[in-house]
Amino acid sequence: MPQTSRSDLDKETIAKAYGRWAPVYDLVFGAIFEHGRHAAIAAAERIGGRILEVGIGTGLSLPYYSPDVRLTGVDISEPMLRKAQQRVAELGLNNVDALAVMDAEHLDFPDTSFDVIVAQYVITTVPNPEATLDEFARVLRPGGEIVLVSRVGAEAGLRRALERWFAPAARKLGWRTEFSFKRYASWAKTTHNVQLVERRTMPPFGHFSLIRFAKAGGTALTRQTAARAAG
């Protein structure tokens, strides 16, 4: 399985980068990522129950969840999380159980704590993507799903060349441009209790995908995932 060294991206760089983004994040990225955000929420709500959103940021997605689900949000950036907390207070979002500063690779929750793990535009920003996905799988209950909206790098051609050229600048901004789908698929293949059930291209420009993984062990898992994959 491919691994990325800690020198590629580190937690301090990421936290500082998103601290700088916090004042303008909603303005810059709110509309651009709206389609992916709503797709992730819809996928999560098909499972329902207790939902953990990792990389909650300024809480843009929180008002769009059904009041019937219970939400916990974590983020490595304290300035981003403060904006999320303000949003929860201003909108009276009573289904938000907790918001906390937390490292995605070391979640402070017991095993099998959540029915769904949502991570939007997160996996290509963490120092150790596969270890972070392992942590998602740990805190996910059997029969639950990991729902990602994530960048998928080009395999070849001009776009791949541009991604490689822009990679050093992107790391300073807090993300990777090069991250092929093979890494997601390889992780699922080597994680025995998790299977890939969906990949769907998302705007803008098809550079992102909705990616869903199901964790084995739930009584309804086989029927649900078979039906969704077929549909």
C-alpha positions as CSV (number, residue, x, y, z in Angstrom):
1,M,0.0,0.0,0.0
2,P,1.4,3.4,-0.9
3,Q,2.2,5.6,2.1
4,T,3.0,9.3,2.3
5,S,5.8,10.5,4.6
6,R,5.1,13.0,7.3
7,S,7.4,15.4,5.6
8,D,4.8,15.7,2.8
9,L,2.2,17.3,5.1
10,D,2.3,17.7,8.8
11,K,-0.3,18.5,11.4
12,E,1.2,21.9,12.3
13,T,1.2,23.0,8.7
14,I,-2.3,21.9,8.2
15,A,-3.6,23.6,11.3
16,K,-1.9,26.8,10.5
17,A,-3.1,26.7,6.9
18,Y,-6.7,26.2,7.8
19,G,-6.4,28.8,10.6
20,R,-5.6,31.3,7.8
21,W,-8.5,30.0,5.7
22,A,-11.0,30.3,8.5
23,P,-12.1,34.0,8.0
24,V,-12.8,33.5,4.3
25,Y,-13.5,29.8,4.0
26,D,-17.2,30.1,3.6
27,L,-16.9,32.7,0.9
28,V,-14.2,31.0,-1.1
29,F,-15.4,27.4,-0.8
30,G,-19.0,27.5,0.2
31,A,-20.6,27.5,-3.3
32,I,-17.8,25.6,-5.0
33,F,-18.3,22.5,-2.8
34,E,-22.0,22.8,-2.3
35,H,-22.9,19.9,-4.6
36,G,-20.5,17.5,-2.9
37,R,-21.6,18.7,0.6
38,H,-25.3,17.9,-0.1
39,A,-24.4,14.5,-1.7
40,A,-22.4,13.5,1.4
41,I,-25.2,14.5,3.7
42,A,-27.8,12.5,1.6
43,A,-25.6,9.5,1.7
44,A,-25.0,9.7,5.5
45,E,-28.7,10.1,6.2
46,R,-29.6,6.9,4.3
47,I,-27.9,5.2,7.3
48,G,-28.8,7.8,9.9
49,G,-28.2,7.5,13.6
50,R,-25.0,8.9,15.1
51,I,-22.9,10.8,12.5
52,L,-19.4,11.9,13.0
53,E,-18.2,14.6,10.6
54,V,-14.4,14.8,10.6
55,G,-13.0,18.1,9.3
56,I,-16.2,19.9,10.1
57,G,-14.4,23.2,9.4
58,T,-16.7,26.2,9.9
59,G,-19.8,23.9,10.1
60,L,-21.1,24.7,6.6
61,S,-22.9,21.3,6.4
62,L,-24.4,21.3,9.9
63,P,-27.7,23.1,9.1
64,Y,-28.5,20.8,6.2
65,Y,-28.6,17.5,8.2
66,S,-32.0,16.2,9.3
67,P,-32.9,17.0,12.9
68,D,-33.5,13.3,13.4
69,V,-29.7,12.5,13.3
70,R,-27.2,13.1,16.1
71,L,-24.1,15.0,15.0
72,T,-20.6,15.2,16.3
73,G,-18.0,17.4,14.5
74,V,-14.2,17.5,14.9
75,D,-11.5,19.6,13.3
76,I,-7.8,20.1,13.8
77,S,-8.2,23.9,13.3
78,E,-9.4,25.8,16.4
79,P,-10.3,29.0,14.4
80,M,-12.4,27.0,12.0
81,L,-14.1,25.2,14.9
82,R,-15.0,28.5,16.6
83,K,-16.9,29.5,13.5
84,A,-18.8,26.2,13.6
85,Q,-19.6,26.7,17.3
86,Q,-21.0,30.1,16.5
87,R,-23.1,28.7,13.7
88,V,-24.6,26.0,16.0
89,A,-25.5,28.7,18.6
90,E,-26.9,31.2,16.1
91,L,-29.1,28.5,14.3
92,G,-30.1,26.6,17.5
93,L,-28.9,23.3,16.0
94,N,-30.0,21.0,18.9
95,N,-29.0,17.8,17.1
96,V,-25.3,18.7,17.4
97,D,-24.0,16.8,20.4
98,A,-20.4,18.0,20.4
99,L,-17.8,20.0,18.5
100,A,-14.2,19.4,19.4
101,V,-10.6,20.1,18.3
102,M,-9.2,16.7,17.4
103,D,-6.7,15.0,15.1
104,A,-8.4,12.8,12.5
105,E,-5.7,10.2,12.8
106,H,-6.2,9.9,16.6
107,L,-9.9,10.2,17.3
108,D,-10.8,10.4,21.0
109,F,-13.8,8.0,20.7
110,P,-14.3,4.4,21.7
111,D,-14.5,1.7,19.0
112,T,-17.8,1.4,17.1
113,S,-19.1,4.8,18.4
114,F,-20.8,6.0,15.2
115,D,-23.2,4.8,12.5
116,V,-21.6,7.0,9.8
117,I,-18.3,8.8,9.4
118,V,-18.4,11.7,7.0
119,A,-15.2,13.4,5.8
120,Q,-15.5,16.1,3.1
121,Y,-12.3,17.3,1.4
122,V,-10.2,15.8,4.3
123,I,-8.3,12.7,3.2
124,T,-5.9,14.5,0.8
125,T,-5.1,17.0,3.6
126,V,-4.0,14.7,6.4
127,P,-0.4,13.5,7.0
128,N,-1.2,9.8,6.8
129,P,-4.3,9.1,4.8
130,E,-4.4,5.4,5.2
131,A,-3.9,5.6,9.0
132,T,-6.7,8.2,9.1
133,L,-9.1,5.8,7.2
134,D,-8.1,3.0,9.6
135,E,-9.2,5.3,12.5
136,F,-12.5,6.0,10.7
137,A,-13.1,2.2,10.4
138,R,-12.2,1.7,14.1
139,V,-14.9,4.2,15.4
140,L,-17.5,3.0,12.9
141,R,-20.0,0.4,14.0
142,P,-20.5,-2.8,12.0
143,G,-23.0,-2.1,9.2
144,G,-22.1,1.6,9.1
145,E,-20.6,3.6,6.3
146,I,-17.6,5.9,5.7
147,V,-18.7,8.7,3.3
148,L,-16.0,10.7,1.7
149,V,-16.0,13.6,-0.7
150,S,-12.4,13.7,-1.8
151,R,-10.0,14.8,-4.4
152,V,-9.0,12.2,-6.9
153,G,-5.8,12.9,-8.8
154,A,-5.4,12.2,-12.5
155,E,-3.6,9.0,-13.6
156,A,-2.1,10.5,-16.7
157,G,-2.1,13.4,-19.2
158,L,-2.0,17.2,-18.9
159,R,-4.0,17.3,-15.6
160,R,-1.5,15.0,-13.9
161,A,1.4,17.1,-15.1
162,L,-0.3,20.2,-13.8
163,E,-1.0,18.5,-10.4
164,R,2.6,17.5,-10.1
165,W,3.8,21.1,-10.9
166,F,1.4,22.7,-8.4
167,A,2.0,20.1,-5.6
168,P,4.6,22.1,-3.6
169,A,2.4,25.2,-3.5
170,A,-0.7,23.1,-2.7
171,R,1.1,21.6,0.4
172,K,1.7,25.1,1.7
173,L,-2.1,25.7,1.4
174,G,-2.8,22.6,3.3
175,W,-3.7,19.9,0.7
176,R,-2.3,17.5,-1.9
177,T,-3.0,17.7,-5.6
178,E,-1.7,14.2,-6.4
179,F,-3.8,11.4,-4.9
180,S,-5.0,8.7,-7.2
181,F,-8.1,6.5,-6.7
182,K,-5.8,3.5,-6.4
183,R,-5.0,4.6,-2.9
184,Y,-8.6,4.5,-1.8
185,A,-9.2,1.2,-3.5
186,S,-6.0,-0.4,-2.1
187,W,-6.9,0.7,1.4
188,A,-10.3,-1.0,1.1
189,K,-8.7,-4.2,-0.3
190,T,-6.3,-4.5,2.6
191,T,-8.9,-3.6,5.3
192,H,-10.7,-6.9,5.7
193,N,-13.9,-5.6,7.3
194,V,-14.5,-2.7,4.8
195,Q,-15.6,-2.8,1.2
196,L,-15.9,-0.1,-1.4
197,V,-19.6,0.4,-2.4
198,E,-19.7,3.5,-4.5
199,R,-17.6,6.0,-6.4
200,R,-19.4,9.0,-8.0
201,T,-17.8,12.0,-9.7
202,M,-18.6,15.3,-8.1
203,P,-18.2,18.9,-9.3
204,P,-16.2,21.1,-9.8
205,F,-14.7,19.8,-13.1
206,G,-14.9,16.1,-12.0
207,H,-11.7,16.5,-9.8
208,F,-13.6,15.2,-6.8
209,S,-15.6,12.0,-6.0
210,L,-18.2,10.8,-3.5
211,I,-16.6,7.6,-2.2
212,R,-18.5,5.2,0.2
213,F,-17.1,2.3,2.2
214,A,-19.3,-0.1,4.2
215,K,-18.1,-1.9,7.3
216,A,-19.1,-5.6,7.5
217,G,-21.0,-7.1,10.3
218,G,-24.4,-5.3,10.3
219,T,-27.4,-7.6,9.9
220,A,-28.7,-5.5,7.0
221,L,-25.3,-4.7,5.4
222,T,-25.4,-7.3,2.6
223,R,-28.8,-6.4,1.3
224,Q,-28.3,-2.6,1.6
225,T,-24.9,-2.5,0.0
226,A,-25.9,-4.8,-2.8
227,A,-29.0,-2.7,-3.6
228,R,-27.1,0.5,-3.5
229,A,-24.3,-0.7,-5.6
230,A,-26.8,-2.0,-8.2
231,G,-28.7,1.3,-8.2
